[in-house]
Amino acid sequence: MRIDWQAIKQRLAASQEAFESAGHPSLGQLEAIWRERARLLANRSLASPTADISVLVFTVAGEACGVDLRGLIEVLPLPPVARVPGAPPPVLGAVNLRGDIRLAVDTALLLGRPPGTPRYLLLTRAPELGLAVDTVDGLHRLPAAHAVFTAPPEHIILGVADDVRVLSVTGILSHPSLQPLPMRKAE
């Protein structure tokens, strides 16, 4: 049996090229993404929602933030965190919650702030992930008349209501620095 080394080298070169270009969209792909984002932003009403918003308000690096209660499962004191080798900077590490292992992320780093001193973990729904925050201020009903939402759900900050930055769980989970992480869907 004869091995065709030239064919093997060509296949390896093609695989290497495909692998290297997989994380870098072409100019045409980028333009399509930008057009779609522009369309979504143009179609999205910048008016406030008609119903009041129930959020859990917390602080991250000294800023008041909130997330819609429907995106949360539980709030608990930050348990011991085990570092994960090779994890991106926003990942604090893994935590053991009643036998289930969850990733804990530093919400301050995701917001472009210096790392804080997180003391609480907010467990999100699907996929289950822990958002480390400094303090938890409580549940608030933000009046719809005071809310201004200017971004689609895939952005981390949806908008501002009563000086509270309302964050999107979907946006946090789709943050580029968290994309290589395997996320477990809620069962």
C-alpha positions, 0 to 999 in steps of 0.5 A: 500500500502506497501513502500519498503524502502530497494529498495528506499535506494538502488536506492538513493545510486545508484543515489548518486554514479552516481552523484558523479562519473559523474564529475570524469572520470574513468581511462579507460575514461581518457586514451581514452581521452589522446589517442584521444588528442595524435592522434589529436596532431600527425595528426595536422600539426605544420607548419604555415597556408598558409594564413595570419591571421587577428586578433584583438590584445589586451593586457591581464595582460601586454601580447599581445594576439589576436583572429581571427576576424571571432570569434568576433561580437563586441568590446565595452567599458566594461559596468557595471558588475553585480556579479553572486553569485556562479560563478567560479572565471573567471566569472566577472559577467553579463552585459546588452548589449542593453537588452541582458544579457551576461556573461563577463569573465576575460581573464587574469584568464583564461590564468593563470595570475593575474586579470588585469584591464579590460576596454574592452569587446570582444563579441564572436560569438557562444555562445555569451560571453564577454571576458574582456581585458585590452586594444585593440591595433587594427586589425593586419594581421599576416603573415603566415610565422611568425606564429607557431601553436602548439595546437588544437582549443580546447586549449586556446592558439593556437600558437604565431605569431609576439610575439602575443599569438593567442587565440582560442575562442573555447578553451576559451569557453571549459575551464574547469572552464566555463563548468558548465555555461549555454551558449546561442547559437547564433541565 
